[in-house]
Amino acid sequence: MDFVKRLKEINLSVGIGEASHITGASLTQIRYWEKKALIKSFQREAGGNKRFTFPNLAKIVLIKSLIDEGYTLAKAAELLAAHRHQADRVKVIANALVEVEDGPEESIFHFGQIANDPNYDIIARVTDSKTTFCKVKHEG
């Protein structure tokens, strides 16, 4: 069972009122942030209510938290963009994974052959307290 794939397949969304209730942001704030293209809603059918997905709820919470901490909306938008950029980079790294081995004490992430040294693979050994990257002889 691919947990992440199943999560992505869940078509969970809430209306703007529920989004406001869940996140603590006002309806006015949510509408304004949508107008500024910081968040995005969709409509299931023509003339239907605005709906917000879980990723958009997370963005609303982040923006609201930053504003509550004293950041301006412009700075919150900048930090949101930086966060999105970091998340995109993590996705690229995750997509490079060839295999993951879970053991009782550590997980081993196989990233495949090193581009400039194809005789070796790169792996990451991850425990609860540290991550170590290693170069290992390529098998195959």
TORKOLPA-392309 format. One record per atom (N, C-alpha, C, O): atom name; x, y, z. Coordinates in Angstrom, 2 decimals. Layout:
BEGIN
[CA, [X, Y, Z]]
...
//
This chain:
BEGIN
[N, [0.85, -1.18, 0.00]]
[CA, [0.00, 0.00, 0.00]]
[C, [0.89, 1.24, 0.00]]
[O, [1.76, 1.39, 0.86]]
[N, [0.68, 2.10, -0.95]]
[CA, [1.43, 3.34, -1.03]]
[C, [0.64, 4.44, -0.32]]
[O, [-0.30, 5.00, -0.88]]
[N, [1.03, 4.74, 0.89]]
[CA, [0.32, 5.70, 1.75]]
[C, [0.19, 7.07, 1.10]]
[O, [-0.90, 7.65, 1.09]]
[N, [1.30, 7.59, 0.56]]
[CA, [1.28, 8.93, -0.04]]
[C, [0.34, 8.96, -1.24]]
[O, [-0.41, 9.92, -1.43]]
[N, [0.39, 7.91, -2.05]]
[CA, [-0.49, 7.84, -3.22]]
[C, [-1.95, 7.85, -2.79]]
[O, [-2.78, 8.55, -3.38]]
[N, [-2.27, 7.07, -1.78]]
[CA, [-3.65, 7.02, -1.29]]
[C, [-4.08, 8.37, -0.72]]
[O, [-5.23, 8.78, -0.92]]
[N, [-3.19, 9.06, -0.03]]
[CA, [-3.54, 10.39, 0.50]]
[C, [-3.86, 11.36, -0.64]]
[O, [-4.80, 12.14, -0.55]]
[N, [-3.06, 11.29, -1.70]]
[CA, [-3.28, 12.18, -2.85]]
[C, [-4.60, 11.90, -3.55]]
[O, [-5.20, 12.80, -4.13]]
[N, [-5.06, 10.65, -3.49]]
[CA, [-6.30, 10.27, -4.15]]
[C, [-7.55, 10.71, -3.38]]
[O, [-8.64, 10.74, -3.94]]
[N, [-7.39, 11.04, -2.11]]
[CA, [-8.54, 11.45, -1.30]]
[C, [-8.99, 12.84, -1.78]]
[O, [-8.20, 13.79, -1.81]]
[N, [-10.23, 12.92, -2.16]]
[CA, [-10.78, 14.17, -2.67]]
[C, [-11.48, 14.90, -1.53]]
[O, [-12.71, 14.99, -1.50]]
[N, [-10.69, 15.41, -0.60]]
[CA, [-11.21, 16.09, 0.57]]
[C, [-11.15, 17.59, 0.36]]
[O, [-10.09, 18.14, 0.04]]
[N, [-12.27, 18.25, 0.54]]
[CA, [-12.29, 19.70, 0.45]]
[C, [-13.37, 20.24, 1.37]]
[O, [-14.30, 19.52, 1.74]]
[N, [-13.23, 21.51, 1.73]]
[CA, [-14.22, 22.15, 2.59]]
[C, [-14.62, 23.48, 1.96]]
[O, [-13.88, 24.04, 1.16]]
[N, [-15.79, 23.96, 2.34]]
[CA, [-16.25, 25.26, 1.89]]
[C, [-15.52, 26.38, 2.60]]
[O, [-14.77, 26.13, 3.54]]
[N, [-15.73, 27.60, 2.16]]
[CA, [-15.00, 28.74, 2.71]]
[C, [-15.33, 28.96, 4.19]]
[O, [-14.45, 29.33, 4.96]]
[N, [-16.59, 28.74, 4.58]]
[CA, [-16.95, 28.90, 5.99]]
[C, [-16.23, 27.90, 6.87]]
[O, [-15.73, 28.25, 7.94]]
[N, [-16.19, 26.66, 6.42]]
[CA, [-15.48, 25.62, 7.15]]
[C, [-13.98, 25.90, 7.16]]
[O, [-13.31, 25.68, 8.17]]
[N, [-13.45, 26.39, 6.04]]
[CA, [-12.02, 26.75, 5.98]]
[C, [-11.71, 27.84, 7.01]]
[O, [-10.68, 27.79, 7.68]]
[N, [-12.60, 28.80, 7.12]]
[CA, [-12.43, 29.87, 8.11]]
[C, [-12.46, 29.30, 9.53]]
[O, [-11.63, 29.65, 10.36]]
[N, [-13.40, 28.43, 9.78]]
[CA, [-13.54, 27.82, 11.11]]
[C, [-12.30, 26.98, 11.46]]
[O, [-11.81, 27.06, 12.59]]
[N, [-11.82, 26.20, 10.52]]
[CA, [-10.68, 25.31, 10.75]]
[C, [-9.40, 26.10, 10.98]]
[O, [-8.61, 25.76, 11.87]]
[N, [-9.18, 27.15, 10.18]]
[CA, [-7.90, 27.86, 10.18]]
[C, [-7.85, 29.08, 11.10]]
[O, [-6.77, 29.52, 11.48]]
[N, [-9.01, 29.61, 11.45]]
[CA, [-9.04, 30.83, 12.27]]
[C, [-8.91, 32.10, 11.46]]
[O, [-8.92, 33.20, 12.02]]
[N, [-8.78, 31.98, 10.15]]
[CA, [-8.73, 33.16, 9.27]]
[C, [-10.16, 33.59, 8.97]]
[O, [-11.05, 32.75, 8.83]]
[N, [-10.38, 34.89, 8.85]]
[CA, [-11.72, 35.37, 8.56]]
[C, [-12.07, 35.12, 7.10]]
[O, [-11.19, 34.89, 6.27]]
[N, [-13.36, 35.15, 6.80]]
[CA, [-13.80, 35.01, 5.41]]
[C, [-13.18, 36.09, 4.54]]
[O, [-12.76, 35.84, 3.41]]
[N, [-13.12, 37.31, 5.08]]
[CA, [-12.54, 38.43, 4.34]]
[C, [-11.07, 38.17, 4.03]]
[O, [-10.62, 38.41, 2.91]]
[N, [-10.32, 37.68, 5.03]]
[CA, [-8.91, 37.37, 4.80]]
[C, [-8.75, 36.32, 3.72]]
[O, [-7.94, 36.47, 2.81]]
[N, [-9.53, 35.25, 3.82]]
[CA, [-9.42, 34.16, 2.85]]
[C, [-9.71, 34.66, 1.44]]
[O, [-8.99, 34.34, 0.50]]
[N, [-10.77, 35.44, 1.30]]
[CA, [-11.11, 35.98, -0.02]]
[C, [-10.00, 36.89, -0.55]]
[O, [-9.66, 36.83, -1.73]]
[N, [-9.43, 37.71, 0.32]]
[CA, [-8.37, 38.63, -0.10]]
[C, [-7.12, 37.86, -0.50]]
[O, [-6.49, 38.18, -1.51]]
[N, [-6.75, 36.86, 0.29]]
[CA, [-5.56, 36.08, -0.03]]
[C, [-5.75, 35.31, -1.33]]
[O, [-4.80, 35.10, -2.08]]
[N, [-6.98, 34.90, -1.60]]
[CA, [-7.26, 34.24, -2.87]]
[C, [-7.14, 35.25, -4.02]]
[O, [-6.58, 34.94, -5.07]]
[N, [-7.66, 36.45, -3.80]]
[CA, [-7.56, 37.51, -4.82]]
[C, [-6.09, 37.83, -5.14]]
[O, [-5.75, 38.14, -6.28]]
[N, [-5.24, 37.74, -4.12]]
[CA, [-3.80, 38.00, -4.28]]
[C, [-3.05, 36.76, -4.78]]
[O, [-1.83, 36.78, -4.90]]
[N, [-3.78, 35.68, -5.08]]
[CA, [-3.23, 34.43, -5.62]]
[C, [-2.29, 33.71, -4.66]]
[O, [-1.40, 32.98, -5.09]]
[N, [-2.48, 33.91, -3.36]]
[CA, [-1.70, 33.17, -2.37]]
[C, [-2.30, 31.79, -2.12]]
[O, [-1.59, 30.85, -1.78]]
[N, [-3.60, 31.69, -2.28]]
[CA, [-4.32, 30.43, -2.15]]
[C, [-5.26, 30.31, -3.34]]
[O, [-5.49, 31.28, -4.06]]
[N, [-5.79, 29.12, -3.52]]
[CA, [-6.64, 28.90, -4.68]]
[C, [-7.79, 27.98, -4.30]]
[O, [-7.59, 26.93, -3.69]]
[N, [-8.99, 28.39, -4.66]]
[CA, [-10.15, 27.54, -4.43]]
[C, [-10.59, 26.94, -5.75]]
[O, [-10.05, 27.26, -6.81]]
[N, [-11.56, 26.06, -5.67]]
[CA, [-12.17, 25.51, -6.88]]
[C, [-13.65, 25.35, -6.62]]
[O, [-14.10, 25.41, -5.48]]
[N, [-14.40, 25.14, -7.67]]
[CA, [-15.83, 24.89, -7.55]]
[C, [-16.12, 23.54, -8.18]]
[O, [-15.67, 23.26, -9.29]]
[N, [-16.86, 22.71, -7.47]]
[CA, [-17.19, 21.38, -8.00]]
[C, [-18.09, 21.47, -9.21]]
[O, [-17.97, 20.67, -10.14]]
[N, [-18.99, 22.43, -9.20]]
[CA, [-19.90, 22.61, -10.34]]
[C, [-20.10, 24.10, -10.57]]
[O, [-19.86, 24.91, -9.68]]
[N, [-20.54, 24.46, -11.75]]
[CA, [-20.77, 25.86, -12.08]]
[C, [-21.75, 26.46, -11.09]]
[O, [-22.81, 25.89, -10.82]]
[N, [-21.39, 27.61, -10.55]]
[CA, [-22.26, 28.29, -9.60]]
[C, [-22.19, 27.73, -8.20]]
[O, [-22.90, 28.20, -7.30]]
[N, [-21.35, 26.73, -7.99]]
[CA, [-21.22, 26.13, -6.66]]
[C, [-20.36, 26.97, -5.74]]
[O, [-19.73, 27.94, -6.17]]
[N, [-20.33, 26.59, -4.49]]
[CA, [-19.52, 27.29, -3.50]]
[C, [-18.04, 27.02, -3.71]]
[O, [-17.65, 26.00, -4.28]]
[N, [-17.21, 27.95, -3.24]]
[CA, [-15.77, 27.76, -3.27]]
[C, [-15.40, 26.62, -2.35]]
[O, [-15.96, 26.47, -1.26]]
[N, [-14.45, 25.82, -2.79]]
[CA, [-13.96, 24.70, -2.00]]
[C, [-12.45, 24.84, -1.83]]
[O, [-11.77, 25.35, -2.72]]
[N, [-11.95, 24.40, -0.71]]
[CA, [-10.52, 24.47, -0.42]]
[C, [-10.01, 23.09, -0.03]]
[O, [-10.62, 22.40, 0.79]]
[N, [-8.89, 22.70, -0.63]]
[CA, [-8.28, 21.40, -0.37]]
[C, [-7.38, 21.50, 0.87]]
[O, [-7.10, 22.59, 1.37]]
[N, [-6.93, 20.34, 1.35]]
[CA, [-6.06, 20.33, 2.52]]
[C, [-4.78, 21.15, 2.31]]
[O, [-4.41, 21.91, 3.20]]
[N, [-4.08, 21.04, 1.16]]
[CA, [-2.88, 21.88, 0.98]]
[C, [-3.19, 23.38, 1.09]]
[O, [-2.38, 24.14, 1.60]]
[N, [-4.37, 23.79, 0.60]]
[CA, [-4.72, 25.20, 0.73]]
[C, [-5.04, 25.57, 2.17]]
[O, [-4.75, 26.69, 2.60]]
[N, [-5.65, 24.66, 2.91]]
[CA, [-5.88, 24.92, 4.33]]
[C, [-4.55, 25.11, 5.06]]
[O, [-4.42, 25.99, 5.92]]
[N, [-3.56, 24.29, 4.71]]
[CA, [-2.23, 24.43, 5.31]]
[C, [-1.63, 25.79, 4.98]]
[O, [-1.01, 26.42, 5.84]]
[N, [-1.79, 26.25, 3.74]]
[CA, [-1.29, 27.58, 3.35]]
[C, [-1.99, 28.68, 4.14]]
[O, [-1.35, 29.63, 4.59]]
[N, [-3.31, 28.54, 4.30]]
[CA, [-4.07, 29.54, 5.06]]
[C, [-3.55, 29.60, 6.50]]
[O, [-3.35, 30.69, 7.04]]
[N, [-3.33, 28.45, 7.11]]
[CA, [-2.81, 28.41, 8.49]]
[C, [-1.44, 29.07, 8.54]]
[O, [-1.16, 29.84, 9.46]]
[N, [-0.58, 28.79, 7.58]]
[CA, [0.76, 29.38, 7.56]]
[C, [0.68, 30.89, 7.41]]
[O, [1.33, 31.62, 8.16]]
[N, [-0.10, 31.37, 6.46]]
[CA, [-0.23, 32.82, 6.26]]
[C, [-0.79, 33.47, 7.52]]
[O, [-0.26, 34.49, 7.97]]
[N, [-1.83, 32.90, 8.08]]
[CA, [-2.45, 33.46, 9.30]]
[C, [-1.44, 33.48, 10.44]]
[O, [-1.37, 34.47, 11.17]]
[N, [-0.68, 32.42, 10.60]]
[CA, [0.34, 32.37, 11.66]]
[C, [1.38, 33.45, 11.48]]
[O, [1.77, 34.11, 12.45]]
[N, [1.84, 33.64, 10.26]]
[CA, [2.86, 34.66, 9.99]]
[C, [2.32, 36.06, 10.26]]
[O, [3.01, 36.89, 10.85]]
[N, [1.10, 36.32, 9.85]]
[CA, [0.49, 37.63, 10.10]]
[C, [0.29, 37.83, 11.61]]
[O, [0.54, 38.92, 12.13]]
[N, [-0.15, 36.79, 12.30]]
[CA, [-0.32, 36.88, 13.75]]
[C, [1.01, 37.13, 14.46]]
[O, [1.04, 37.72, 15.54]]
[N, [2.12, 36.69, 13.86]]
[CA, [3.45, 36.92, 14.43]]
[C, [3.97, 38.32, 14.11]]
[O, [5.03, 38.72, 14.60]]
[N, [3.22, 39.08, 13.29]]
[CA, [3.60, 40.46, 13.01]]
[C, [4.15, 40.71, 11.62]]
[O, [4.52, 41.84, 11.29]]
[N, [4.22, 39.68, 10.79]]
[CA, [4.69, 39.87, 9.42]]
[C, [3.61, 40.56, 8.60]]
[O, [2.41, 40.40, 8.85]]
[N, [4.04, 41.32, 7.61]]
[CA, [3.09, 41.90, 6.66]]
[C, [2.64, 40.81, 5.70]]
[O, [3.26, 39.75, 5.62]]
[N, [1.57, 41.06, 4.99]]
[CA, [1.10, 40.09, 4.01]]
[C, [2.15, 39.88, 2.92]]
[O, [2.35, 38.76, 2.45]]
[N, [2.82, 40.95, 2.52]]
[CA, [3.86, 40.84, 1.49]]
[C, [5.00, 39.92, 1.96]]
[O, [5.48, 39.08, 1.20]]
[N, [5.42, 40.09, 3.21]]
[CA, [6.50, 39.25, 3.75]]
[C, [5.99, 37.81, 3.93]]
[O, [6.73, 36.86, 3.67]]
[N, [4.74, 37.66, 4.36]]
[CA, [4.16, 36.32, 4.50]]
[C, [4.13, 35.62, 3.14]]
[O, [4.43, 34.43, 3.05]]
[N, [3.78, 36.36, 2.09]]
[CA, [3.75, 35.80, 0.74]]
[C, [5.15, 35.38, 0.31]]
[O, [5.33, 34.33, -0.32]]
[N, [6.14, 36.19, 0.65]]
[CA, [7.53, 35.87, 0.31]]
[C, [7.98, 34.59, 1.04]]
[O, [8.61, 33.72, 0.44]]
[N, [7.64, 34.48, 2.31]]
[CA, [8.01, 33.29, 3.08]]
[C, [7.25, 32.06, 2.59]]
[O, [7.80, 30.96, 2.57]]
[N, [6.00, 32.25, 2.18]]
[CA, [5.22, 31.15, 1.62]]
[C, [5.86, 30.65, 0.32]]
[O, [5.95, 29.44, 0.10]]
[N, [6.31, 31.57, -0.52]]
[CA, [6.98, 31.19, -1.77]]
[C, [8.27, 30.44, -1.48]]
[O, [8.59, 29.46, -2.16]]
[N, [9.03, 30.90, -0.47]]
[CA, [10.27, 30.21, -0.11]]
[C, [9.97, 28.81, 0.41]]
[O, [10.67, 27.86, 0.09]]
[N, [8.92, 28.69, 1.21]]
[CA, [8.51, 27.39, 1.74]]
[C, [8.11, 26.46, 0.60]]
[O, [8.48, 25.29, 0.59]]
[N, [7.35, 26.98, -0.37]]
[CA, [6.92, 26.19, -1.53]]
[C, [8.14, 25.74, -2.34]]
[O, [8.18, 24.61, -2.82]]
[N, [9.13, 26.64, -2.48]]
[CA, [10.34, 26.32, -3.22]]
[C, [11.09, 25.18, -2.52]]
[O, [11.56, 24.25, -3.17]]
[N, [11.19, 25.25, -1.19]]
[CA, [11.85, 24.18, -0.44]]
[C, [11.08, 22.87, -0.59]]
[O, [11.69, 21.82, -0.77]]
[N, [9.77, 22.94, -0.53]]
[CA, [8.95, 21.73, -0.67]]
[C, [9.13, 21.12, -2.06]]
[O, [9.17, 19.90, -2.19]]
[N, [9.24, 21.96, -3.08]]
[CA, [9.46, 21.46, -4.44]]
[C, [10.80, 20.74, -4.53]]
[O, [10.91, 19.70, -5.19]]
[N, [11.82, 21.27, -3.87]]
[CA, [13.14, 20.63, -3.87]]
[C, [13.09, 19.28, -3.17]]
[O, [13.70, 18.32, -3.62]]
[N, [12.35, 19.21, -2.06]]
[CA, [12.22, 17.95, -1.34]]
[C, [11.51, 16.92, -2.22]]
[O, [11.87, 15.74, -2.20]]
[N, [10.51, 17.35, -3.00]]
[CA, [9.82, 16.44, -3.91]]
[C, [10.77, 15.89, -4.96]]
[O, [10.70, 14.71, -5.29]]
[N, [11.65, 16.73, -5.48]]
[CA, [12.62, 16.28, -6.47]]
[C, [13.54, 15.22, -5.87]]
[O, [13.83, 14.20, -6.50]]
[N, [13.99, 15.47, -4.65]]
[CA, [14.84, 14.49, -3.97]]
[C, [14.08, 13.19, -3.74]]
[O, [14.60, 12.11, -3.97]]
[N, [12.85, 13.30, -3.27]]
[CA, [12.03, 12.11, -3.02]]
[C, [11.81, 11.32, -4.30]]
[O, [11.81, 10.09, -4.27]]
[N, [11.62, 12.00, -5.42]]
[CA, [11.42, 11.31, -6.69]]
[C, [12.68, 10.61, -7.17]]
[O, [12.61, 9.70, -7.99]]
[N, [13.85, 11.03, -6.68]]
[CA, [15.11, 10.40, -7.06]]
[C, [15.35, 9.09, -6.31]]
[O, [16.23, 8.32, -6.68]]
[N, [14.56, 8.85, -5.28]]
[CA, [14.73, 7.61, -4.51]]
[C, [14.48, 6.39, -5.38]]
[O, [13.49, 6.33, -6.11]]
[N, [15.37, 5.43, -5.29]]
[CA, [15.22, 4.18, -6.01]]
[C, [14.54, 3.15, -5.12]]
[O, [13.69, 2.38, -5.57]]
[N, [14.91, 3.15, -3.84]]
[CA, [14.40, 2.15, -2.91]]
[C, [14.59, 2.64, -1.48]]
[O, [15.51, 3.41, -1.19]]
[N, [13.72, 2.20, -0.60]]
[CA, [13.86, 2.49, 0.83]]
[C, [13.77, 1.16, 1.58]]
[O, [12.83, 0.39, 1.39]]
[N, [14.75, 0.90, 2.43]]
[CA, [14.76, -0.29, 3.28]]
[C, [14.53, 0.17, 4.72]]
[O, [15.31, 0.95, 5.25]]
[N, [13.46, -0.32, 5.34]]
[CA, [13.18, 0.02, 6.73]]
[C, [13.64, -1.11, 7.63]]
[O, [13.21, -2.25, 7.47]]
[N, [14.50, -0.78, 8.57]]
[CA, [14.94, -1.74, 9.56]]
[C, [14.52, -1.29, 10.95]]
[O, [13.96, -0.20, 11.10]]
[N, [14.77, -2.10, 11.96]]
[CA, [14.34, -1.74, 13.31]]
[C, [15.10, -0.54, 13.89]]
[O, [14.55, 0.20, 14.70]]
[N, [16.34, -0.35, 13.48]]
[CA, [17.17, 0.73, 14.03]]
[C, [17.40, 1.88, 13.05]]
[O, [17.65, 3.01, 13.47]]
[N, [17.32, 1.59, 11.75]]
[CA, [17.58, 2.63, 10.75]]
[C, [16.83, 2.33, 9.46]]
[O, [16.42, 1.20, 9.19]]
[N, [16.67, 3.38, 8.68]]
[CA, [16.13, 3.25, 7.32]]
[C, [17.26, 3.60, 6.37]]
[O, [18.08, 4.48, 6.63]]
[N, [17.30, 2.88, 5.25]]
[CA, [18.33, 3.14, 4.24]]
[C, [17.64, 3.61, 2.97]]
[O, [16.80, 2.90, 2.41]]
[N, [17.99, 4.80, 2.53]]
[CA, [17.43, 5.39, 1.33]]
[C, [18.46, 5.25, 0.20]]
[O, [19.56, 5.79, 0.29]]
[N, [18.08, 4.52, -0.84]]
[CA, [18.96, 4.31, -2.00]]
[C, [18.61, 5.33, -3.08]]
[O, [17.48, 5.40, -3.54]]
[N, [19.61, 6.13, -3.47]]
[CA, [19.41, 7.15, -4.49]]
[C, [19.99, 6.75, -5.84]]
[O, [19.92, 7.52, -6.79]]
[N, [20.56, 5.56, -5.95]]
[CA, [21.08, 5.09, -7.22]]
[C, [22.51, 5.56, -7.49]]
[O, [23.20, 6.04, -6.59]]
[N, [22.91, 5.39, -8.74]]
[CA, [24.30, 5.66, -9.12]]
[C, [24.63, 7.15, -9.07]]
[O, [23.80, 8.01, -9.33]]
[N, [25.88, 7.41, -8.73]]
[CA, [26.40, 8.78, -8.73]]
[C, [26.71, 9.15, -10.17]]
[O, [27.38, 8.39, -10.88]]
[N, [26.23, 10.29, -10.62]]
[CA, [26.34, 10.68, -12.04]]
[C, [27.80, 10.74, -12.51]]
[O, [28.11, 10.27, -13.60]]
[N, [28.68, 11.30, -11.71]]
[CA, [30.07, 11.44, -12.16]]
[C, [30.96, 10.30, -11.66]]
[O, [32.18, 10.35, -11.81]]
[N, [30.35, 9.27, -11.08]]
[CA, [31.09, 8.09, -10.63]]
[C, [30.14, 6.89, -10.62]]
[O, [29.76, 6.41, -9.55]]
[N, [29.74, 6.39, -11.82]]
[CA, [28.70, 5.36, -11.92]]
[C, [29.06, 4.01, -11.31]]
[O, [28.21, 3.12, -11.26]]
[N, [30.29, 3.83, -10.85]]
[CA, [30.66, 2.59, -10.16]]
[C, [30.15, 2.57, -8.72]]
[O, [30.25, 1.56, -8.03]]
[N, [29.60, 3.71, -8.29]]
[CA, [29.13, 3.82, -6.91]]
[C, [27.70, 4.36, -6.85]]
[O, [27.25, 5.10, -7.73]]
[N, [27.01, 3.96, -5.79]]
[CA, [25.67, 4.48, -5.48]]
[C, [25.78, 5.39, -4.27]]
[O, [26.75, 5.33, -3.51]]
[N, [24.78, 6.22, -4.10]]
[CA, [24.70, 7.05, -2.90]]
[C, [23.52, 6.54, -2.07]]
[O, [22.42, 6.33, -2.59]]
[N, [23.76, 6.36, -0.79]]
[CA, [22.69, 5.95, 0.11]]
[C, [22.70, 6.90, 1.32]]
[O, [23.70, 7.54, 1.62]]
[N, [21.57, 6.97, 1.98]]
[CA, [21.46, 7.71, 3.23]]
[C, [20.99, 6.73, 4.30]]
[O, [19.98, 6.04, 4.13]]
[N, [21.72, 6.68, 5.40]]
[CA, [21.33, 5.87, 6.55]]
[C, [20.72, 6.82, 7.57]]
[O, [21.36, 7.76, 8.03]]
[N, [19.45, 6.56, 7.92]]
[CA, [18.70, 7.49, 8.77]]
[C, [18.24, 6.77, 10.03]]
[O, [17.56, 5.75, 9.97]]
[N, [18.61, 7.34, 11.19]]
[CA, [18.11, 6.87, 12.47]]
[C, [17.26, 8.00, 13.07]]
[O, [17.07, 9.04, 12.45]]
[N, [16.76, 7.78, 14.27]]
[CA, [15.97, 8.82, 14.92]]
[C, [16.79, 10.06, 15.24]]
[O, [16.24, 11.14, 15.40]]
[N, [18.11, 9.92, 15.33]]
[CA, [18.93, 11.04, 15.77]]
[C, [19.91, 11.59, 14.73]]
[O, [20.45, 12.68, 14.92]]
[N, [20.16, 10.85, 13.63]]
[CA, [21.12, 11.39, 12.65]]
[C, [20.94, 10.76, 11.27]]
[O, [20.34, 9.70, 11.12]]
[N, [21.48, 11.45, 10.28]]
[CA, [21.49, 10.98, 8.90]]
[C, [22.94, 10.97, 8.42]]
[O, [23.68, 11.93, 8.62]]
[N, [23.33, 9.86, 7.79]]
[CA, [24.67, 9.73, 7.26]]
[C, [24.56, 9.34, 5.78]]
[O, [23.87, 8.39, 5.43]]
[N, [25.26, 10.10, 4.92]]
[CA, [25.29, 9.78, 3.49]]
[C, [26.55, 8.97, 3.20]]
[O, [27.63, 9.28, 3.71]]
[N, [26.40, 7.94, 2.39]]
[CA, [27.52, 7.05, 2.09]]
[C, [27.60, 6.76, 0.60]]
[O, [26.60, 6.76, -0.12]]
[N, [28.81, 6.51, 0.16]]
[CA, [29.08, 6.07, -1.20]]
[C, [29.38, 4.58, -1.11]]
[O, [30.29, 4.17, -0.39]]
[N, [28.60, 3.76, -1.84]]
[CA, [28.79, 2.31, -1.78]]
[C, [28.98, 1.78, -3.20]]
[O, [28.48, 2.36, -4.17]]
[N, [29.69, 0.68, -3.31]]
[CA, [29.94, 0.06, -4.62]]
[C, [28.63, -0.31, -5.29]]
[O, [27.76, -0.92, -4.67]]
[N, [28.48, 0.07, -6.56]]
[CA, [27.27, -0.23, -7.32]]
[C, [27.19, -1.72, -7.60]]
[O, [28.16, -2.33, -8.06]]
[N, [26.04, -2.30, -7.32]]
[CA, [25.81, -3.72, -7.60]]
[C, [24.98, -3.83, -8.87]]
[O, [23.89, -3.26, -8.95]]
[N, [25.48, -4.54, -9.83]]
[CA, [24.66, -4.75, -11.02]]
[C, [25.29, -4.44, -12.28]]
[O, [24.67, -4.59, -13.33]]
//
